Amino acid sequence: MSTEARPERASVRLSARTIVLYAIGSLGTGGYATLPGLVLTYFLTDNLGVAALAAGLIVTAAKIWDVLIDPLIGAASDRQLARTGSRRGFMVTGALALPLFFALTFAVPPTWGPIAGAISVLLAFLATATAFSLFQVPYVALPAELTASYDERTRLLGWRVVVLTAAILLFGAGGPALRNAGSDPVMGYLLMGIASGIVIGIGMFIASRTAEAAAQRTSTPSTAAVSSTWRDQYMSGFRALGRSQPFRALLGTFVLQALATGTMLAGAQYVATWVLRSEDAVTFVFVALVGPALLATPGWTLIARRAGKERAFAFASIIFTAAAASLVVAVWTPGAWIYASVAVAGIAYAGLQSLPMAMLPDVISHDERTSGPGQAGTFTGIWTAGETVGFALGATAVSLTLAATGYVSTVAGATVEQPAAAITGIVVSFSILPAVLMAASLLTLRRYRLRRDDIEAGATSAA
């Protein structure tokens, strides 16, 4: 990268327009991450009659596909940047394709039977995942190219998480509300899929404009610096993982935390239905989680400015661990108090979302000083693949727990009673399991050694 471009990135204060456009992208990423994780397994087990273990395998298979394609998309995005000066092309393609495939995922009726229904959902969700990855991988790469400022990255990602948490509330509460709006669950799921897919696509399309701002602030890397074959493109991400110790530490932490939050997300609907005894209670669970997070995000930004991102990140992880562990009491005394523990987890969740995403551009900039520019997509391809693994295994862990504890699947309109062991399994997957995983993430976070001085010294020397 030219020395003329780097000082501008280091010194510029991001405009309100750039921050708003980038943050709106989380309307798409939040919707896609929340709604399938919340209702897809439940849609398969309690609407299509698919066995719990098979439902978990379907969700996992789609996520494995993500893991395979994300590194390729990341490297291909770097090639697009080198060739055109912008990453926007992939982002627009994903934004336009996702609404159709998202709607098709929830368009399968129970009359098709569990086998045909499961196959149809799998194919539609594979296509949805592909469209989303085309947007998500270059989207996550943009902060490293928008500014080299340690604090501006925290500011940018902080506002993104404000929109993200609002999106989680919108889709986590609004999606099930649309599903339950009428008496026909089949039409309810279809309405939810169509409306949610359109909103997700609009958010993604608007955010793609940010790629133009990034292109104006960074020089175009030489195509010689970007892998030229598909095999090289795929392996470039793993070479980045091998050479960057901060990336390994941060990614390991993020994957464990995605797994922890993924288990809670996949288990929330089951907790609402079988512990709180109301399918609609999932709306209140999400209000309890997201409401405090909306208020807490500016606070985490302030803590990160004063104490450093890594210390703030550790503090948020500890709070989340304690809040999740407390939910195990619901095995013996379920009740409305659950919302209070979820609210504490929501305060921590705001930090768990904004802080690692603000640390990733620091890692990319640190690598640029030794390995050259133009590889942000390579890093984010591996990053999003790791996030996908975490959330996929979270849904799998819940489905395995349900299968092991005797959960009874059913079809729409039928009534069953769950055994006590299955209720215990639901609570454990919503409390102890995420708490243990979050505690384990603190061990990998200890290995992250980049500090503010490292980033600011690098920006100064580049200038």
C-alpha positions as MATLAB code, in Angstrom:
seq = 'MSTEARPERASVRLSARTIVLYAIGSLGTGGYATLPGLVLTYFLTDNLGVAALAAGLIVTAAKIWDVLIDPLIGAASDRQLARTGSRRGFMVTGALALPLFFALTFAVPPTWGPIAGAISVLLAFLATATAFSLFQVPYVALPAELTASYDERTRLLGWRVVVLTAAILLFGAGGPALRNAGSDPVMGYLLMGIASGIVIGIGMFIASRTAEAAAQRTSTPSTAAVSSTWRDQYMSGFRALGRSQPFRALLGTFVLQALATGTMLAGAQYVATWVLRSEDAVTFVFVALVGPALLATPGWTLIARRAGKERAFAFASIIFTAAAASLVVAVWTPGAWIYASVAVAGIAYAGLQSLPMAMLPDVISHDERTSGPGQAGTFTGIWTAGETVGFALGATAVSLTLAATGYVSTVAGATVEQPAAAITGIVVSFSILPAVLMAASLLTLRRYRLRRDDIEAGATSAA';
ca = [
       0.000    0.000    0.000;
       1.258    3.412   -0.821;
       2.504    5.693    1.955;
       0.160    8.399    0.678;
      -2.907    6.294    1.528;
      -1.858    5.065    4.949;
      -1.600    8.429    6.767;
      -5.071    9.354    5.584;
      -6.504    6.154    7.016;
      -4.699    6.714   10.302;
      -5.772   10.302   10.871;
      -9.273   10.560    9.397;
     -12.317   10.592   11.658;
     -14.999    8.482   10.059;
     -17.992   10.443    8.820;
     -21.445    9.870   10.281;
     -22.618    8.716    6.842;
     -19.970    5.986    6.652;
     -20.774    4.770   10.157;
     -24.517    4.702    9.473;
     -24.163    2.873    6.158;
     -21.848    0.296    7.677;
     -24.035   -0.196   10.755;
     -27.147   -0.830    8.653;
     -25.431   -3.963    7.361;
     -26.015   -5.485   10.786;
     -29.720   -5.401   10.056;
     -28.863   -8.166    7.600;
     -26.194   -9.986    9.573;
     -28.228   -9.836   12.792;
     -31.347  -11.132   11.083;
     -29.573  -13.992    9.365;
     -27.639  -14.996   12.489;
     -30.669  -14.777   14.780;
     -33.749  -16.140   13.061;
     -32.463  -19.454   11.625;
     -30.593  -20.143   14.847;
     -33.714  -19.413   16.842;
     -36.423  -21.224   14.871;
     -34.927  -23.461   12.175;
     -34.239  -26.505   14.366;
     -37.626  -26.011   16.024;
     -39.252  -25.653   12.580;
     -37.803  -29.014   11.595;
     -38.631  -30.908   14.799;
     -42.003  -29.388   15.747;
     -43.451  -28.465   12.354;
     -42.082  -30.991    9.865;
     -41.713  -33.914   12.296;
     -37.978  -34.357   11.666;
     -36.143  -36.203   14.445;
     -34.064  -33.950   16.707;
     -30.760  -35.579   15.755;
     -31.517  -35.326   12.027;
     -32.572  -31.700   12.424;
     -29.269  -30.883   14.079;
     -27.360  -32.629   11.302;
     -29.221  -30.633    8.655;
     -28.302  -27.324   10.254;
     -24.732  -28.517   10.754;
     -24.384  -29.647    7.127;
     -25.387  -26.201    5.897;
     -22.872  -24.596    8.221;
     -20.107  -26.958    7.075;
     -20.782  -25.663    3.575;
     -20.192  -22.165    4.921;
     -16.880  -23.248    6.375;
     -15.785  -24.634    3.006;
     -16.714  -21.585    0.938;
     -15.858  -18.684    3.276;
     -12.056  -18.886    2.808;
     -12.570  -19.081   -0.957;
     -14.884  -16.080   -0.938;
     -12.417  -14.166    1.221;
      -9.519  -14.707   -1.159;
     -11.757  -14.045   -4.178;
     -12.862  -10.786   -2.543;
      -9.204   -9.762   -2.285;
      -8.839  -10.499   -5.993;
     -11.912   -8.396   -6.753;
     -10.429   -5.540   -4.729;
      -7.164   -5.816   -6.646;
      -8.958   -5.936   -9.992;
     -11.714   -3.333   -9.508;
     -10.666   -1.322   -6.445;
     -13.790   -2.318   -4.504;
     -15.332   -5.341   -2.746;
     -18.902   -4.246   -3.518;
     -19.702   -6.717   -6.313;
     -19.850   -9.758   -4.054;
     -21.826   -7.844   -1.432;
     -24.527   -6.779   -3.890;
     -24.854  -10.290   -5.338;
     -25.424  -11.743   -1.884;
     -27.933   -9.036   -0.963;
     -30.038   -9.664   -4.075;
     -30.005  -13.482   -3.866;
     -30.644  -14.014   -0.156;
     -34.337  -12.978    0.154;
     -35.518  -15.647   -2.302;
     -33.613  -18.532   -0.732;
     -34.417  -17.415    2.811;
     -38.145  -17.506    2.023;
     -37.837  -20.950    0.413;
     -36.178  -22.321    3.560;
     -39.413  -21.800    5.509;
     -41.812  -22.551    2.635;
     -41.813  -26.355    3.106;
     -45.207  -27.723    4.283;
     -45.580  -30.680    6.698;
     -47.593  -32.586    4.039;
     -44.351  -33.328    2.196;
     -43.282  -35.643    4.987;
     -40.174  -35.445    7.181;
     -37.699  -36.841    4.633;
     -38.686  -34.683    1.645;
     -39.150  -31.725    3.961;
     -35.711  -32.142    5.506;
     -34.013  -32.387    2.097;
     -35.852  -29.332    0.785;
     -34.927  -27.251    3.830;
     -31.308  -28.339    3.542;
     -31.013  -27.309   -0.127;
     -32.718  -23.956    0.402;
     -30.627  -23.191    3.472;
     -27.413  -24.100    1.599;
     -28.303  -21.529   -1.056;
     -29.173  -18.971    1.637;
     -25.850  -19.548    3.370;
     -23.958  -19.065    0.104;
     -25.696  -15.761   -0.600;
     -25.019  -14.538    2.911;
     -21.327  -15.440    2.745;
     -20.923  -13.438   -0.464;
     -21.954  -10.392    1.547;
     -20.578  -11.160    5.004;
     -16.957  -11.968    4.191;
     -16.135   -8.672    2.395;
     -18.337   -6.765    4.854;
     -16.224   -7.859    7.813;
     -13.052   -6.927    5.898;
     -14.050   -3.268    5.449;
     -13.189   -1.799    8.907;
      -9.484   -2.535    8.422;
      -9.626   -0.543    5.176;
     -11.826    2.308    6.402;
      -9.467    3.527    9.139;
      -6.217    2.599   10.865;
      -7.231    4.334   14.123;
      -7.474    2.069   17.192;
     -10.321    4.089   18.704;
     -12.154    4.834   15.436;
     -12.457    1.113   14.808;
     -14.026    0.694   18.243;
     -16.410    3.561   17.461;
     -17.332    2.083   14.066;
     -17.962   -1.404   15.425;
     -19.729   -0.049   18.493;
     -22.419    1.584   16.380;
     -22.614   -1.518   14.248;
     -23.434   -3.530   17.373;
     -26.136   -1.043   18.361;
     -27.878   -1.877   15.080;
     -27.000   -5.559   15.489;
     -28.672   -5.781   18.874;
     -31.697   -3.907   17.541;
     -31.819   -6.407   14.661;
     -31.671   -9.304   17.103;
     -34.648   -7.799   18.909;
     -36.497   -7.144   15.664;
     -36.005  -10.617   14.256;
     -35.916  -12.531   17.535;
     -39.198  -11.003   18.659;
     -40.787  -10.050   15.344;
     -40.021  -13.286   13.492;
     -41.882  -15.570   15.907;
     -44.647  -12.947   16.154;
     -45.151  -13.114   12.371;
     -45.078  -16.895   12.539;
     -47.834  -16.894   15.164;
     -49.905  -14.088   13.609;
     -52.475  -16.474   12.139;
     -53.969  -19.821   13.002;
     -52.126  -21.671   10.198;
     -48.494  -22.385   11.200;
     -47.552  -23.296    7.619;
     -48.546  -19.872    6.289;
     -47.065  -18.285    9.400;
     -43.602  -19.680    8.685;
     -43.896  -18.679    5.021;
     -44.863  -15.107    5.938;
     -41.969  -14.936    8.387;
     -39.523  -16.181    5.746;
     -40.644  -13.747    3.048;
     -40.800  -10.638    5.227;
     -37.561  -11.376    7.078;
     -35.665  -12.227    3.893;
     -36.635   -8.911    2.295;
     -35.562   -6.864    5.318;
     -32.254   -8.738    5.563;
     -31.553   -8.187    1.872;
     -32.326   -4.451    2.076;
     -29.931   -3.999    4.998;
     -27.179   -5.843    3.154;
     -27.676   -3.847   -0.042;
     -27.515   -0.491    1.748;
     -24.331   -1.479    3.577;
     -22.634   -2.440    0.321;
     -22.241    1.311   -0.335;
     -19.595    1.364    2.410;
     -17.263   -0.523    0.095;
     -17.018    2.618   -2.015;
     -15.851    4.663    0.994;
     -13.226    2.027    1.759;
     -12.026    2.117   -1.854;
     -11.522    5.883   -1.618;
      -9.351    5.592    1.496;
      -7.044    2.796    0.451;
      -4.778    2.242   -2.498;
      -5.458   -0.756   -4.689;
      -3.096   -3.680   -4.016;
      -1.230   -5.271   -6.842;
      -2.785   -8.421   -8.288;
       0.586  -10.027   -7.806;
       0.042   -9.913   -4.053;
      -3.173  -11.923   -4.325;
      -3.321  -15.709   -4.767;
      -3.944  -16.603   -8.402;
      -5.349  -20.160   -8.273;
      -8.329  -21.557   -6.390;
      -6.071  -23.820   -4.364;
      -3.821  -20.906   -3.434;
      -6.848  -18.782   -2.590;
      -8.135  -21.483   -0.267;
      -4.788  -22.060    1.408;
      -3.977  -18.361    1.805;
      -6.339  -18.127    4.755;
      -4.636  -20.963    6.552;
      -1.240  -19.415    5.869;
      -2.528  -16.215    7.508;
      -3.707  -18.269   10.472;
      -0.317  -19.916   10.749;
       1.779  -16.750   10.672;
      -0.373  -14.499   12.913;
      -0.365  -15.466   16.594;
      -2.803  -12.658   17.536;
      -5.208  -13.933   14.892;
      -5.061  -17.490   16.251;
      -5.739  -16.297   19.792;
      -8.596  -13.991   18.823;
     -10.183  -16.500   16.446;
     -10.019  -19.300   19.029;
     -11.724  -17.068   21.562;
     -14.380  -15.963   19.094;
     -15.195  -19.512   17.952;
     -15.675  -20.725   21.524;
     -17.924  -17.765   22.252;
     -19.918  -18.296   19.054;
     -20.423  -21.879   20.196;
     -21.578  -20.662   23.622;
     -24.029  -18.096   22.277;
     -25.115  -20.526   19.544;
     -26.244  -23.063   22.134;
     -28.260  -20.424   23.963;
     -29.809  -19.182   20.730;
     -30.777  -22.669   19.555;
     -32.160  -23.544   22.979;
     -34.185  -20.357   23.549;
     -37.322  -21.536   21.753;
     -37.273  -24.844   23.635;
     -36.863  -22.998   26.946;
     -39.835  -20.792   26.078;
     -42.066  -23.714   25.073;
     -41.181  -26.353   27.664;
     -39.678  -24.476   30.642;
     -41.675  -21.243   30.596;
     -44.628  -23.113   29.073;
     -45.348  -20.561   26.371;
     -44.149  -20.659   22.770;
     -44.571  -16.881   22.669;
     -42.243  -16.420   25.664;
     -39.287  -16.523   23.286;
     -40.201  -12.917   22.420;
     -39.702  -11.857   26.032;
     -36.423  -13.776   26.229;
     -35.118  -11.722   23.340;
     -36.404   -8.470   24.778;
     -34.565   -9.305   28.012;
     -31.370  -10.032   26.066;
     -31.357   -7.181   23.561;
     -32.878   -4.335   25.559;
     -29.931   -4.074   27.983;
     -27.475   -4.663   25.120;
     -28.738   -1.590   23.284;
     -27.981    0.531   26.325;
     -24.707   -1.196   27.204;
     -22.844   -0.874   23.891;
     -21.694    2.746   24.411;
     -20.504    1.724   27.866;
     -18.314   -1.045   26.462;
     -16.868    1.441   23.955;
     -15.955    3.751   26.831;
     -14.407    0.918   28.860;
     -12.374   -0.165   25.828;
     -11.019    3.373   25.366;
      -9.872    3.533   28.977;
      -8.780   -0.037   29.737;
      -8.076   -1.475   26.278;
     -10.229   -3.701   24.113;
      -8.767   -6.968   25.388;
      -9.462   -6.162   29.075;
     -12.996   -4.995   28.320;
     -13.527   -8.174   26.291;
     -12.408  -10.361   29.202;
     -14.686   -8.500   31.615;
     -17.705   -8.994   29.326;
     -16.883  -12.707   29.027;
     -16.792  -13.152   32.800;
     -20.166  -11.439   33.242;
     -21.745  -13.603   30.552;
     -20.335  -16.781   32.121;
     -21.836  -15.988   35.509;
     -25.224  -15.032   34.065;
     -25.475  -18.180   31.931;
     -24.476  -20.459   34.809;
     -27.191  -19.002   37.043;
     -29.892  -20.183   34.621;
     -29.378  -23.816   35.643;
     -31.597  -23.120   38.661;
     -34.527  -23.259   36.210;
     -34.303  -27.070   36.382;
     -35.837  -26.861   39.850;
     -37.595  -23.477   39.946;
     -38.545  -22.160   36.508;
     -40.143  -18.756   36.424;
     -40.017  -15.150   35.332;
     -36.710  -14.612   37.186;
     -35.054  -16.192   34.123;
     -35.511  -12.880   32.311;
     -33.308  -11.104   34.868;
     -30.387  -13.484   34.299;
     -30.849  -13.178   30.544;
     -30.765   -9.376   30.893;
     -27.391   -9.541   32.671;
     -26.139  -11.778   29.857;
     -27.464   -9.140   27.442;
     -25.289   -6.464   29.005;
     -22.257   -8.674   28.464;
     -23.415   -9.742   24.995;
     -23.047   -6.175   23.706;
     -19.341   -6.301   24.546;
     -18.917   -9.814   23.160;
     -20.185   -8.592   19.801;
     -18.472   -5.218   19.420;
     -15.059   -5.796   20.999;
     -13.714   -8.807   19.043;
     -14.955   -7.259   15.803;
     -13.052   -4.072   16.695;
      -9.952   -6.144   17.505;
      -9.955   -8.007   14.165;
      -8.941   -4.913   12.084;
      -6.062   -4.397   14.535;
      -4.905   -7.954   13.835;
      -5.149   -7.391   10.079;
      -3.161   -4.131   10.286;
      -0.511   -5.832   12.406;
      -0.127   -8.520    9.729;
       0.018   -5.922    6.935;
       3.272   -4.525    8.298;
       5.093   -7.803    7.665;
       3.083   -9.547    4.940;
       1.792   -6.693    2.791;
      -1.665   -5.151    2.262;
      -4.714   -6.376    0.353;
      -5.372   -9.555    2.366;
      -8.195   -8.435    4.670;
     -10.662  -10.692    2.853;
      -8.367  -13.645    3.447;
      -8.509  -13.017    7.202;
     -12.247  -12.448    7.276;
     -12.919  -15.566    5.214;
     -11.309  -17.657    7.943;
     -12.985  -15.513   10.630;
     -16.512  -15.984    9.293;
     -15.843  -19.691    8.755;
     -14.840  -19.946   12.406;
     -17.943  -18.065   13.510;
     -20.050  -20.391   11.393;
     -18.449  -23.443   12.997;
     -19.273  -22.073   16.437;
     -22.915  -21.376   15.720;
     -23.354  -24.640   13.800;
     -21.914  -26.741   16.582;
     -24.077  -24.813   19.037;
     -27.228  -26.014   17.269;
     -25.709  -29.492   17.015;
     -24.932  -29.553   20.736;
     -28.537  -28.668   21.535;
     -29.926  -31.317   19.176;
     -27.588  -33.977   20.590;
     -28.633  -33.036   24.123;
     -32.299  -33.267   23.152;
     -31.777  -36.643   21.485;
     -29.818  -38.006   24.458;
     -32.467  -36.909   26.956;
     -35.444  -38.318   25.037;
     -36.962  -35.233   23.426;
     -40.162  -36.103   21.509;
     -40.500  -34.472   18.067;
     -43.918  -33.708   16.621;
     -45.706  -32.099   13.686;
     -47.642  -28.833   13.608;
     -50.941  -29.029   15.507;
     -50.086  -32.164   17.500;
     -49.724  -32.134   21.289;
     -47.087  -34.091   23.207;
     -45.617  -34.066   26.703;
     -41.863  -34.061   27.165;
     -40.146  -36.342   29.720;
     -38.497  -34.702   32.720;
     -35.044  -35.668   31.417;
     -35.678  -33.716   28.197;
     -36.665  -30.610   30.184;
     -33.430  -30.903   32.174;
     -31.468  -31.269   28.936;
     -33.064  -28.103   27.554;
     -32.055  -26.097   30.628;
     -28.501  -27.484   30.674;
     -28.002  -26.597   26.995;
     -29.182  -23.067   27.795;
     -27.057  -22.577   30.933;
     -24.195  -24.865   31.947;
     -22.991  -25.689   28.453;
     -22.612  -22.043   27.293;
     -21.108  -21.079   30.659;
     -18.388  -23.735   30.368;
     -17.606  -22.749   26.782;
     -17.427  -19.058   27.673;
     -15.080  -19.821   30.569;
     -12.836  -21.801   28.201;
     -12.676  -18.792   25.855;
     -10.971  -16.782   28.600;
      -7.994  -19.157   28.377;
      -7.479  -18.476   24.670;
      -8.031  -14.738   25.167;
      -5.049  -14.670   27.546;
      -2.836  -15.469   24.547;
      -3.912  -12.318   22.674;
      -0.982   -9.908   23.096;
      -1.736   -6.927   20.831;
      -2.251   -3.704   22.771;
      -3.115   -0.113   21.900;
       0.574    0.883   21.753;
       1.281   -1.844   19.163;
      -1.456   -0.579   16.851;
      -0.765    3.129   17.276;
       3.010    2.630   16.845;
       2.356    0.695   13.645;
       0.079    3.406   12.258;
       2.632    6.088   13.117;
       5.519    4.241   11.498;
       3.468    3.611    8.361;
       2.649    7.299    8.157;
];
